[in-house]
Amino acid sequence: MPVVTLPDGSQRHFDRPVTVDEVAASIGPGLRKAALAGRVDGKLVDTSYVISRDANVAIVTDKDPEGLEIIRHSTAHLLAHAVKELFPDAQVTIGPVIEDGFYYDFSYKRPFTPEDLAAIEAKMQELAKADLRVERRVMPRDEAVKFFKSLGEHYKAEIIAGIPEGEEISLYGQGNWVDLCRGPHVPSTGKLKVFKLTKLAGAYWRGDSRNEMLQRIYGTAWADKKQLDDYLKRLEEAEKRDHRRIGRELDLFHMQEEAPGAVFWHPKGWTVFQTLIGYMRDRLRQTGYQEVNAPELMDASLWEQSGHLEKFGENMFLTRTPDERVYAIKPMNCPGHVQIFKQGLRSYRDLPLRFAEFGKCHRYEPSGALHGLMRVRAFTQDDAHIFLTEDQITEETIAVTRLLLDTYKDFGFDDVIVKFADRPEKRVGSDEVWDRAEAALKEAARAAGIEYTYNPGEGAFYGPKLEFVLRDAIGRDWQCGTLQVDFNLPGRLGAYYIDEHSQKRTPVMLHRAIFGSLERFFAILLEHHAGKLPAWLAPVQAVVLTITDRQNDYARNVTETLKNQGFRVECDLRNEKVGFKIREHTLQRVPYLLVVGDKEVAANLLSVRTRGGKDLGAMSVETFRERLAVEVESRGRRTLED
């Protein structure tokens, strides 16, 4: 008879097999009521799961991260149930949990409307209040295919048909509705109290544009109403910070159908973009990198040799010339950097050799996945590749990590999470080589003092990587920087150096990016700062505003003086009230507004205001120049207000 060991080490003895629900009840009625699922010997199970042998058992509630995921997964099923109740002809496909919520894809004869969304949510509330018991059953694969075909659910039947023969299929039912799922799920629909449907979108079946366009309904679910309200406020704030809206308001960039996934940079946006590159160039010079540039168009045979064509070919732009040669527009920079390394004889004394490039790359992203600057087809990488010996990995990892974290701090990101991504299912190189690469990167991370979590199976196809994730001002996470250890690609492309014994050796290559995609990093910056970029980065750092036309000459001279000192300054001489001008340039998020009237002209002063409305008082042009110079030099760590 089973002995159940609880997380605190205490044990409970039972004289018969028991369910997780009964274990929870033996601990207390409050825990039983709160139980959503259980963890038995590390495996998540339903509360109806029967324990027939000795086991370690934990009760999962909505206080646990797994509990929230189970709530969201179960709410996705509730959504599908409600859709089938209201639209019986609709077919259900897949409905996974995503960050902060869930979605479900449906095939239906007409597009769902906002009114449909409201009706579906109301039906979900009705089904939740009915407190329908959620039951699991198991069925052989072929029987499950027939079962779902009999229901007219051909997408479900197709999913099951793709599962290996002989495997048992688990189904979950509630009321008169049943769905394919691995589980676990909440014990009953009454556990689902706090949810909201958020939006409609389109999605191709299995993500393939050659397949039918399905309708995707997004939703969110939480443990309590306060969490939901906080999330909805974050969504509202995120909408205000949307970089596409800010880009229009500040006249930074635009995108259009004639160049899907590519950016038309306007003067102000291009100024910021070039400031990003200038900043990084300075950091590269300080840390021993040499800037290079490789062709954007190269013969496809090079990409075949590197392995990119096999693993990444569907996302590459290929073209055939009249002489029948096939070329690829580069999706990344690494093979080009290996070609530069191969020119001339390299010695171990040359290592580590650090090549950096602001390379223009192109990748085919499905049109439905494109999203402003966040997801594009044409982008610029601040890419670098470090050729080195295996013994140098730790030292270089420490240096790269320091550079990454210092850079993020300069842009206002102090909260950085690091993830370790190990070997993916599709990869090049032997397991032995991967063992060495993963061990080397883990040791280097330890030496660099990096604490990381795991992101299993998400390494590059040629090597493991560290992923640097930035948390923005409203709590969202953005994966930007990467550091990858590559024992495979240099050898595949024939790179070698001469060691101290005059023998040919294949170098190790570290792939390193800090911004990642500059376009995407630009968007993250806009949203993080809500368009109020720090003065050192802002496209216009200050505007000189006149009260009447009597100050025009003085305003022009001040503007010219500051411009000649390298600052980005404009003057506004329009015949408008100064209050109107202040409001307009405040909306343009200009950091400093320099107001000049007759009094300022007579005293050779500026009346300095911030875009936040703070009056910094009168100061001379030279004083303003010096203080702005300090702010720019310190990357905003000291401001004019200090």
C-alpha positions as CSV (number, residue, x, y, z in Angstrom):
1,M,0.0,0.0,0.0
2,P,1.3,3.4,-0.9
3,V,3.4,5.7,1.3
4,V,3.2,9.3,0.2
5,T,6.1,11.6,1.0
6,L,5.2,15.3,1.0
7,P,7.5,18.2,0.1
8,D,8.2,19.0,3.8
9,G,9.4,15.4,4.3
10,S,6.4,14.2,6.2
11,Q,4.7,10.9,5.2
12,R,1.2,9.7,4.9
13,H,0.4,5.9,4.9
14,F,-2.7,4.6,3.0
15,D,-4.2,1.2,3.0
16,R,-5.3,1.3,-0.6
17,P,-4.5,3.2,-3.8
18,V,-5.4,6.9,-3.6
19,T,-5.9,9.8,-5.9
20,V,-4.1,13.1,-5.7
21,D,-7.4,14.6,-4.6
22,E,-7.6,12.2,-1.7
23,V,-4.0,13.0,-0.7
24,A,-4.9,16.7,-0.6
25,A,-8.0,16.0,1.4
26,S,-5.9,14.1,4.0
27,I,-3.8,17.2,4.5
28,G,-6.8,19.5,4.9
29,P,-10.1,20.7,3.3
30,G,-8.6,24.0,2.3
31,L,-5.8,22.4,0.3
32,R,-8.3,20.0,-1.3
33,K,-10.4,22.9,-2.4
34,A,-7.4,24.8,-3.8
35,A,-5.9,21.8,-5.6
36,L,-5.6,22.1,-9.4
37,A,-3.3,19.2,-10.1
38,G,-0.5,17.2,-8.5
39,R,3.2,16.4,-9.0
40,V,3.9,12.7,-8.5
41,D,7.6,11.8,-8.6
42,G,8.2,15.0,-10.6
43,K,5.5,14.4,-13.1
44,L,2.5,16.7,-13.4
45,V,-0.8,14.8,-13.2
46,D,-4.6,15.4,-12.7
47,T,-6.1,15.4,-9.2
48,S,-7.9,12.2,-10.3
49,Y,-4.5,10.4,-10.9
50,V,-4.3,7.2,-8.8
51,I,-1.2,6.6,-6.7
52,S,-0.7,2.9,-6.2
53,R,2.9,2.8,-5.0
54,D,5.2,4.8,-2.8
55,A,5.7,8.2,-4.2
56,N,6.8,11.8,-3.6
57,V,3.7,14.0,-4.0
58,A,3.2,17.7,-4.1
59,I,-0.2,19.4,-4.5
60,V,-0.3,22.1,-7.2
61,T,-2.4,25.2,-6.5
62,D,-2.7,28.6,-8.2
63,K,0.2,29.8,-6.1
64,D,2.5,27.6,-8.2
65,P,3.8,28.6,-11.6
66,E,2.6,25.2,-12.9
67,G,-0.8,26.0,-11.5
68,L,-1.2,29.2,-13.5
69,E,-0.1,27.3,-16.7
70,I,-2.8,24.6,-16.0
71,I,-5.4,27.3,-15.5
72,R,-4.5,28.9,-18.9
73,H,-4.4,25.5,-20.6
74,S,-7.8,24.6,-19.2
75,T,-9.2,28.0,-20.1
76,A,-8.1,27.4,-23.7
77,H,-10.3,24.3,-23.6
78,L,-13.1,26.3,-22.1
79,L,-12.8,28.7,-25.1
80,A,-13.0,25.9,-27.6
81,H,-16.0,24.4,-25.8
82,A,-17.8,27.8,-25.9
83,V,-17.1,28.2,-29.6
84,K,-18.5,24.7,-30.4
85,E,-21.6,25.6,-28.3
86,L,-22.2,28.8,-30.2
87,F,-20.9,27.7,-33.7
88,P,-21.3,24.0,-34.0
89,D,-19.9,24.0,-37.6
90,A,-16.6,25.4,-36.4
91,Q,-13.6,23.0,-36.3
92,V,-11.1,23.2,-33.5
93,T,-7.4,22.8,-34.2
94,I,-4.7,23.6,-31.5
95,G,-4.8,25.8,-28.4
96,P,-1.5,26.2,-26.5
97,V,-0.5,28.2,-23.5
98,I,1.6,31.3,-24.4
99,E,3.2,34.0,-22.3
100,D,0.5,35.6,-20.2
101,G,-2.3,33.6,-21.7
102,F,-3.4,31.2,-24.5
103,Y,-4.9,31.0,-27.9
104,Y,-7.0,28.6,-29.9
105,D,-7.2,28.3,-33.7
106,F,-10.5,27.5,-35.5
107,S,-11.7,26.8,-39.0
108,Y,-15.0,28.5,-39.7
109,K,-17.0,29.6,-42.7
110,R,-16.9,33.3,-41.9
111,P,-14.6,35.6,-39.9
112,F,-15.4,36.0,-36.2
113,T,-16.4,39.5,-35.2
114,P,-15.9,41.5,-32.0
115,E,-19.5,40.8,-31.2
116,D,-18.8,37.1,-31.6
117,L,-15.9,37.5,-29.2
118,A,-18.1,39.0,-26.5
119,A,-20.7,36.2,-27.0
120,I,-18.0,33.6,-26.7
121,E,-16.6,35.1,-23.5
122,A,-20.1,35.2,-22.0
123,K,-20.6,31.5,-22.9
124,M,-17.3,30.7,-21.3
125,Q,-18.5,32.4,-18.1
126,E,-21.6,30.3,-18.2
127,L,-19.7,27.1,-18.7
128,A,-17.3,28.0,-15.8
129,K,-20.2,28.7,-13.4
130,A,-21.8,25.3,-14.4
131,D,-18.7,23.8,-12.6
132,L,-18.5,20.9,-15.1
133,R,-16.3,18.0,-14.1
134,V,-13.2,17.6,-16.3
135,E,-12.6,13.9,-17.0
136,R,-9.6,12.2,-18.7
137,R,-9.8,9.0,-20.8
138,V,-7.4,7.1,-22.9
139,M,-8.0,5.7,-26.4
140,P,-5.8,3.8,-28.9
141,R,-4.5,6.1,-31.7
142,D,-6.5,4.6,-34.6
143,E,-9.7,4.6,-32.6
144,A,-9.1,8.2,-31.6
145,V,-8.7,9.1,-35.3
146,K,-12.1,7.5,-36.1
147,F,-13.7,9.1,-33.1
148,F,-12.7,12.7,-34.1
149,K,-13.6,12.0,-37.7
150,S,-17.1,11.0,-36.5
151,L,-17.4,14.3,-34.8
152,G,-16.4,16.1,-38.0
153,E,-13.2,17.3,-36.4
154,H,-10.8,16.6,-39.3
155,Y,-8.0,18.7,-38.0
156,K,-7.9,16.8,-34.7
157,A,-7.9,13.5,-36.7
158,E,-5.0,14.8,-38.8
159,I,-3.0,15.7,-35.6
160,I,-3.6,12.2,-34.1
161,A,-2.8,10.4,-37.3
162,G,0.7,12.0,-37.1
163,I,1.3,10.4,-33.7
164,P,3.4,7.2,-33.9
165,E,1.3,4.0,-34.2
166,G,0.6,2.2,-31.0
167,E,0.7,5.2,-28.7
168,E,-2.3,5.8,-26.4
169,I,-4.1,9.1,-26.9
170,S,-5.5,11.0,-23.9
171,L,-8.7,12.9,-24.3
172,Y,-10.3,15.4,-21.9
173,G,-14.0,16.0,-21.7
174,Q,-16.3,18.5,-19.9
175,G,-20.0,18.3,-20.3
176,N,-20.9,17.3,-23.8
177,W,-17.5,18.4,-25.3
178,V,-14.2,16.5,-25.6
179,D,-10.8,17.5,-26.8
180,L,-7.4,15.9,-27.6
181,C,-4.8,16.8,-24.9
182,R,-1.9,15.5,-22.9
183,G,-3.1,17.4,-19.8
184,P,-3.2,17.8,-16.9
185,H,-6.3,20.0,-16.4
186,V,-8.2,21.5,-13.6
187,P,-10.7,19.2,-11.8
188,S,-13.7,21.2,-13.0
189,T,-14.6,24.3,-15.0
190,G,-15.5,26.0,-11.7
191,K,-11.8,26.5,-11.1
192,L,-11.7,28.9,-14.0
193,K,-12.9,32.2,-12.7
194,V,-10.6,35.0,-14.0
195,F,-10.2,35.2,-17.8
196,K,-10.7,37.6,-20.7
197,L,-10.6,37.2,-24.5
198,T,-8.3,39.9,-25.9
199,K,-8.1,39.8,-29.7
200,L,-8.7,38.0,-33.0
201,A,-6.0,37.2,-35.6
202,G,-5.4,35.0,-38.6
203,A,-3.0,32.0,-38.6
204,Y,-2.2,29.4,-41.2
205,W,-2.8,25.7,-40.4
206,R,0.6,24.3,-39.2
207,G,2.1,27.8,-39.9
208,D,2.3,27.1,-43.6
209,S,1.0,29.8,-45.9
210,R,0.0,27.1,-48.4
211,N,-2.6,25.8,-46.0
212,E,-5.9,27.2,-44.9
213,M,-6.1,30.5,-43.0
214,L,-7.5,29.8,-39.6
215,Q,-9.0,32.2,-37.1
216,R,-7.1,32.6,-33.9
217,I,-8.7,33.8,-30.7
218,Y,-6.3,35.1,-28.0
219,G,-7.1,35.2,-24.3
220,T,-5.6,35.6,-20.9
221,A,-6.3,33.9,-17.6
222,W,-5.1,34.5,-14.0
223,A,-5.4,33.2,-10.5
224,D,-7.2,36.3,-9.2
225,K,-8.9,39.5,-10.5
226,K,-6.1,41.8,-9.3
227,Q,-3.6,39.9,-11.5
228,L,-5.9,40.3,-14.4
229,D,-6.5,44.0,-13.8
230,D,-2.7,44.5,-13.5
231,Y,-2.2,42.7,-16.8
232,L,-4.8,44.7,-18.6
233,K,-3.2,47.9,-17.4
234,R,0.1,46.6,-18.7
235,L,-1.6,45.9,-22.1
236,E,-3.0,49.4,-22.1
237,E,0.4,50.9,-21.3
238,A,2.0,48.7,-24.0
239,E,-0.5,50.0,-26.5
240,K,0.6,53.6,-25.6
241,R,4.2,52.6,-26.0
242,D,3.7,50.7,-29.3
243,H,6.8,51.6,-31.3
244,R,4.8,51.8,-34.6
245,R,2.6,54.5,-33.1
246,I,5.6,56.4,-31.7
247,G,7.4,56.0,-35.0
248,R,4.5,57.8,-36.7
249,E,4.1,60.5,-34.0
250,L,7.8,61.3,-34.0
251,D,8.3,60.9,-37.8
252,L,11.0,58.2,-37.4
253,F,10.3,55.6,-40.0
254,H,7.5,53.9,-42.0
255,M,6.9,50.6,-43.8
256,Q,4.8,49.9,-46.9
257,E,3.5,47.1,-49.0
258,E,6.0,47.5,-51.8
259,A,8.8,46.4,-49.4
260,P,7.2,44.1,-46.8
261,G,9.3,43.6,-43.7
262,A,11.8,46.4,-44.7
263,V,12.2,49.8,-43.2
264,F,12.0,53.3,-44.7
265,W,14.1,55.4,-42.3
266,H,13.2,59.1,-42.0
267,P,15.9,61.6,-41.0
268,K,15.2,61.5,-37.3
269,G,14.9,57.8,-37.1
270,W,18.1,57.3,-39.2
271,T,19.9,59.7,-36.8
272,V,19.1,57.4,-33.8
273,F,20.0,54.3,-35.8
274,Q,23.4,55.8,-36.7
275,T,23.9,56.9,-33.1
276,L,23.4,53.2,-32.1
277,I,26.0,52.1,-34.6
278,G,28.4,54.9,-33.5
279,Y,28.0,53.9,-29.9
280,M,28.8,50.3,-30.7
281,R,31.8,51.2,-32.9
282,D,33.3,53.1,-29.9
283,R,32.8,50.0,-27.7
284,L,34.3,47.8,-30.3
285,R,37.4,49.9,-30.6
286,Q,37.9,49.9,-26.9
287,T,37.6,46.1,-26.7
288,G,39.9,45.0,-29.5
289,Y,37.5,44.2,-32.3
290,Q,38.2,44.8,-36.0
291,E,35.3,45.9,-38.2
292,V,34.9,44.0,-41.4
293,N,32.2,43.8,-44.1
294,A,31.3,40.7,-46.2
295,P,29.1,40.6,-49.3
296,E,25.3,40.3,-49.0
297,L,25.0,38.0,-52.0
298,M,27.1,34.8,-52.0
299,D,26.9,31.5,-53.9
300,A,24.5,29.1,-52.4
301,S,27.2,26.4,-52.3
302,L,28.8,28.3,-49.4
303,W,25.6,28.1,-47.4
304,E,25.3,24.4,-48.3
305,Q,28.8,23.7,-47.0
306,S,28.1,25.6,-43.8
307,G,24.8,23.7,-43.2
308,H,22.6,26.8,-43.3
309,L,20.9,25.9,-46.5
310,E,19.8,22.5,-45.1
311,K,18.7,23.8,-41.7
312,F,17.6,27.3,-42.6
313,G,16.9,27.2,-46.4
314,E,13.1,27.9,-46.2
315,N,13.9,31.2,-44.6
316,M,16.5,32.3,-47.1
317,F,16.1,34.4,-50.2
318,L,17.6,32.6,-53.2
319,T,18.1,33.8,-56.8
320,R,19.2,32.2,-60.0
321,T,21.3,34.1,-62.5
322,P,21.2,33.7,-66.3
323,D,24.3,31.5,-66.1
324,E,22.3,29.2,-63.8
325,R,24.3,30.0,-60.7
326,V,22.2,30.0,-57.5
327,Y,23.0,32.8,-55.0
328,A,21.6,33.5,-51.5
329,I,21.1,36.8,-49.8
330,K,22.8,36.3,-46.5
331,P,20.6,35.6,-43.5
332,M,23.5,35.9,-41.1
333,N,27.2,37.0,-41.2
334,C,29.2,34.0,-39.9
335,P,30.2,32.2,-43.1
336,G,31.4,35.6,-44.5
337,H,33.6,36.2,-41.5
338,V,35.1,32.7,-41.8
339,Q,36.1,33.5,-45.4
340,I,37.9,36.7,-44.2
341,F,39.7,34.6,-41.5
342,K,40.9,32.1,-44.2
343,Q,42.6,34.8,-46.2
344,G,46.3,34.6,-45.3
345,L,48.1,32.3,-42.9
346,R,46.8,32.6,-39.3
347,S,49.0,31.8,-36.3
348,Y,48.0,30.9,-32.7
349,R,49.7,34.2,-31.9
350,D,46.9,36.0,-33.8
351,L,44.2,34.5,-31.5
352,P,41.8,35.6,-30.2
353,L,40.9,37.4,-33.5
354,R,37.7,39.5,-33.2
355,F,35.8,40.4,-36.3
356,A,32.7,42.6,-36.1
357,E,30.2,43.8,-38.7
358,F,27.1,45.8,-38.9
359,G,25.8,43.4,-41.6
360,K,22.6,43.7,-43.5
361,C,20.8,40.4,-43.4
362,H,17.6,39.1,-45.0
363,R,15.3,36.3,-43.8
364,Y,12.0,35.3,-45.1
365,E,9.4,35.7,-42.4
366,P,5.8,34.8,-43.2
367,S,3.7,37.9,-43.9
368,G,1.5,37.2,-40.9
369,A,4.5,37.2,-38.6
370,L,5.8,40.6,-39.6
371,H,5.4,43.2,-36.8
372,G,6.8,46.7,-37.3
373,L,10.5,46.8,-36.4
374,M,10.1,43.8,-34.1
375,R,9.8,41.2,-36.8
376,V,11.2,42.2,-40.2
377,R,12.7,40.6,-43.3
378,A,15.6,43.0,-43.8
379,F,17.6,43.9,-40.7
380,T,21.1,44.9,-39.5
381,Q,23.0,42.8,-37.0
382,D,25.7,44.1,-34.7
383,D,27.4,40.7,-35.3
384,A,30.9,39.6,-34.2
385,H,32.8,36.4,-34.4
386,I,35.8,35.6,-32.3
387,F,38.3,33.0,-33.5
388,L,40.2,31.5,-30.6
389,T,41.5,28.3,-29.0
390,E,39.5,26.2,-26.6
391,D,41.7,27.4,-23.8
392,Q,40.6,31.0,-24.5
393,I,36.8,30.5,-24.2
394,T,36.5,31.4,-20.6
395,E,38.5,34.6,-20.8
396,E,36.6,35.8,-23.8
397,T,33.2,34.8,-22.3
398,I,34.0,37.0,-19.3
399,A,34.9,39.9,-21.6
400,V,31.9,39.5,-23.8
401,T,29.6,39.3,-20.8
402,R,31.0,42.4,-19.3
403,L,30.6,44.3,-22.6
404,L,27.0,43.1,-22.9
405,L,25.9,44.1,-19.4
406,D,27.7,47.5,-19.6
407,T,26.0,48.2,-22.9
408,Y,22.5,47.4,-21.7
409,K,23.1,49.6,-18.6
410,D,23.9,52.5,-20.9
411,F,20.5,52.1,-22.6
412,G,18.6,51.9,-19.3
413,F,18.3,48.1,-18.9
414,D,19.5,47.0,-15.4
415,D,17.4,43.9,-15.1
416,V,19.0,41.2,-17.4
417,I,18.2,37.5,-17.2
418,V,20.6,34.9,-18.8
419,K,19.4,31.6,-20.2
420,F,21.5,28.6,-21.3
421,A,20.2,27.0,-24.5
422,D,21.6,23.5,-25.2
423,R,21.6,21.3,-28.3
424,P,18.5,21.4,-30.6
425,E,17.0,18.3,-32.2
426,K,18.3,19.4,-35.6
427,R,22.0,20.1,-35.4
428,V,25.4,19.5,-37.0
429,G,28.3,17.8,-35.3
430,S,28.7,14.8,-33.1
431,D,27.3,14.4,-29.6
432,E,30.9,14.3,-28.4
433,V,31.6,17.7,-29.9
434,W,28.4,19.0,-28.4
435,D,29.4,17.7,-25.0
436,R,32.7,19.6,-25.1
437,A,31.0,22.8,-26.4
438,E,28.3,22.8,-23.7
439,A,30.8,21.9,-20.9
440,A,33.1,24.8,-22.1
441,L,30.3,27.3,-22.2
442,K,29.0,26.3,-18.7
443,E,32.5,26.5,-17.2
444,A,32.9,30.0,-18.9
445,A,29.6,31.2,-17.5
446,R,30.5,30.0,-14.0
447,A,33.9,31.8,-14.2
448,A,32.1,34.9,-15.4
449,G,29.8,34.8,-12.4
450,I,26.7,34.3,-14.5
451,E,23.6,32.7,-13.0
452,Y,21.4,31.3,-15.7
453,T,18.2,29.3,-16.2
454,Y,17.8,26.6,-18.9
455,N,16.2,27.0,-22.2
456,P,16.4,23.3,-23.4
457,G,16.8,22.5,-27.0
458,E,17.0,26.1,-28.2
459,G,20.7,26.3,-29.1
460,A,21.9,27.2,-32.6
461,F,22.3,24.2,-34.9
462,Y,26.0,24.5,-34.6
463,G,26.5,25.2,-30.9
464,P,25.0,26.0,-27.4
465,K,24.4,29.6,-26.4
466,L,23.8,32.0,-23.7
467,E,20.7,34.2,-24.2
468,F,20.6,37.7,-22.6
469,V,17.0,38.7,-21.9
470,L,16.2,42.4,-21.0
471,R,13.3,43.3,-18.8
472,D,11.7,46.6,-19.9
473,A,9.9,49.4,-17.9
474,I,6.6,47.6,-17.9
475,G,7.9,44.2,-17.1
476,R,8.2,42.6,-20.5
477,D,11.1,40.4,-21.4
478,W,13.1,40.8,-24.7
479,Q,15.8,38.3,-25.7
480,C,18.5,40.4,-27.4
481,G,22.1,39.4,-26.9
482,T,23.6,36.0,-27.6
483,L,26.9,34.3,-27.1
484,Q,27.4,31.0,-28.9
485,V,30.2,28.5,-28.7
486,D,30.8,26.9,-32.1
487,F,33.1,23.8,-32.5
488,N,31.5,22.9,-35.9
489,L,31.3,25.7,-38.4
490,P,35.0,26.7,-38.8
491,G,35.8,23.1,-39.6
492,R,33.0,22.7,-42.1
493,L,34.2,25.8,-43.9
494,G,37.9,24.8,-43.8
495,A,39.3,27.4,-41.4
496,Y,42.5,26.7,-39.6
497,Y,45.5,28.3,-37.9
498,I,49.0,27.1,-37.2
499,D,49.7,26.2,-33.6
500,E,52.9,26.4,-31.6
501,H,54.1,23.1,-33.0
502,S,53.6,24.2,-36.6
503,Q,50.5,22.0,-36.9
504,K,47.2,23.0,-38.5
505,R,44.4,23.4,-36.0
506,T,40.7,24.3,-36.4
507,P,39.8,27.3,-34.3
508,V,36.8,27.6,-32.0
509,M,34.4,30.4,-33.0
510,L,32.3,32.5,-30.6
511,H,29.3,34.1,-32.2
512,R,28.3,37.2,-30.4
513,A,25.6,39.8,-30.8
514,I,24.6,42.6,-28.3
515,F,21.8,44.5,-29.9
516,G,20.9,41.5,-32.0
517,S,18.8,43.1,-34.8
518,L,19.4,46.9,-34.6
519,E,15.9,47.5,-35.9
520,R,14.3,45.4,-33.2
521,F,16.5,46.9,-30.5
522,F,15.4,50.4,-31.7
523,A,11.8,49.3,-31.3
524,I,12.5,47.9,-27.8
525,L,14.2,51.2,-26.8
526,L,11.2,53.3,-28.1
527,E,8.8,51.1,-26.0
528,H,11.0,51.0,-22.9
529,H,11.4,54.8,-22.8
530,A,7.9,55.4,-24.2
531,G,9.6,57.5,-27.0
532,K,11.3,59.7,-24.4
533,L,14.8,58.7,-25.4
534,P,17.6,59.9,-23.2
535,A,19.2,63.1,-24.4
536,W,22.4,61.4,-25.7
537,L,20.3,59.2,-27.9
538,A,17.4,61.5,-28.9
539,P,17.2,62.6,-32.5
540,V,16.8,66.2,-31.4
541,Q,18.4,67.0,-28.1
542,A,17.1,70.5,-27.7
543,V,14.9,73.1,-29.4
544,V,15.4,76.9,-29.1
545,L,12.0,78.6,-28.9
546,T,11.3,82.3,-29.5
547,I,8.6,84.3,-27.9
548,T,8.5,87.0,-30.6
549,D,10.4,87.5,-33.8
550,R,12.7,90.0,-32.0
551,Q,14.6,87.0,-30.6
552,N,15.1,85.3,-34.0
553,D,18.8,86.3,-34.5
554,Y,19.7,85.4,-31.0
555,A,17.9,82.0,-31.3
556,R,19.7,81.3,-34.6
557,N,23.1,82.1,-33.1
558,V,22.5,79.9,-30.0
559,T,21.3,77.0,-32.3
560,E,24.4,77.4,-34.5
561,T,26.7,77.5,-31.5
562,L,25.3,74.3,-30.1
563,K,25.3,72.5,-33.4
564,N,29.0,73.4,-34.0
565,Q,29.7,71.7,-30.6
566,G,28.2,68.5,-32.0
567,F,24.8,68.7,-30.4
568,R,21.5,68.0,-32.3
569,V,19.6,71.2,-31.9
570,E,16.9,73.0,-33.8
571,C,15.2,76.4,-33.5
572,D,11.5,77.2,-33.8
573,L,11.0,80.7,-35.1
574,R,7.3,80.3,-36.1
575,N,4.9,83.1,-35.3
576,E,3.0,81.1,-32.7
577,K,2.5,81.5,-29.0
578,V,5.3,80.1,-27.0
579,G,2.9,77.9,-25.0
580,F,1.8,76.2,-28.3
581,K,5.4,75.6,-29.2
582,I,6.3,74.1,-25.9
583,R,3.3,71.7,-26.1
584,E,4.2,70.7,-29.6
585,H,7.9,69.9,-28.8
586,T,6.9,68.2,-25.6
587,L,4.7,65.9,-27.6
588,Q,7.7,65.3,-29.9
589,R,9.6,64.2,-26.7
590,V,12.5,66.6,-27.2
591,P,14.5,66.4,-24.0
592,Y,15.2,70.2,-23.5
593,L,13.2,73.3,-24.5
594,L,15.3,76.5,-24.5
595,V,13.0,79.5,-24.3
596,V,14.3,82.9,-25.2
597,G,12.5,86.2,-24.8
598,D,13.7,89.8,-24.6
599,K,15.0,89.3,-21.0
600,E,17.1,86.2,-22.0
601,V,18.5,88.0,-25.0
602,A,19.5,91.0,-22.9
603,A,21.3,88.8,-20.3
604,N,22.7,86.3,-22.9
605,L,20.8,83.5,-21.2
606,L,18.5,80.6,-21.9
607,S,15.4,79.6,-19.9
608,V,15.7,75.8,-19.8
609,R,12.7,73.5,-19.4
610,T,12.5,69.7,-19.6
611,R,10.0,67.7,-21.7
612,G,8.6,66.6,-18.3
613,G,7.6,70.2,-17.6
614,K,10.3,71.0,-15.0
615,D,11.7,74.5,-15.1
616,L,15.5,74.4,-14.6
617,G,15.8,78.1,-14.6
618,A,18.0,80.5,-16.6
619,M,21.5,79.6,-17.5
620,S,24.1,80.8,-20.0
621,V,24.6,79.0,-23.3
622,E,28.0,77.8,-22.1
623,T,26.6,76.4,-18.9
624,F,23.9,74.6,-20.8
625,R,26.5,73.3,-23.3
626,E,28.8,72.0,-20.5
627,R,26.0,70.3,-18.7
628,L,24.5,68.7,-21.8
629,A,28.0,67.5,-22.7
630,V,28.3,65.8,-19.3
631,E,24.9,64.1,-19.8
632,V,25.8,62.9,-23.3
633,E,29.2,61.7,-22.1
634,S,27.8,59.8,-19.1
635,R,25.0,58.2,-21.3
636,G,22.3,59.9,-19.2
637,R,23.6,58.8,-15.8
638,R,23.9,62.5,-15.0
639,T,21.3,64.9,-16.3
640,L,20.9,68.6,-16.3
641,E,18.6,68.3,-13.3
642,D,21.4,66.8,-11.2
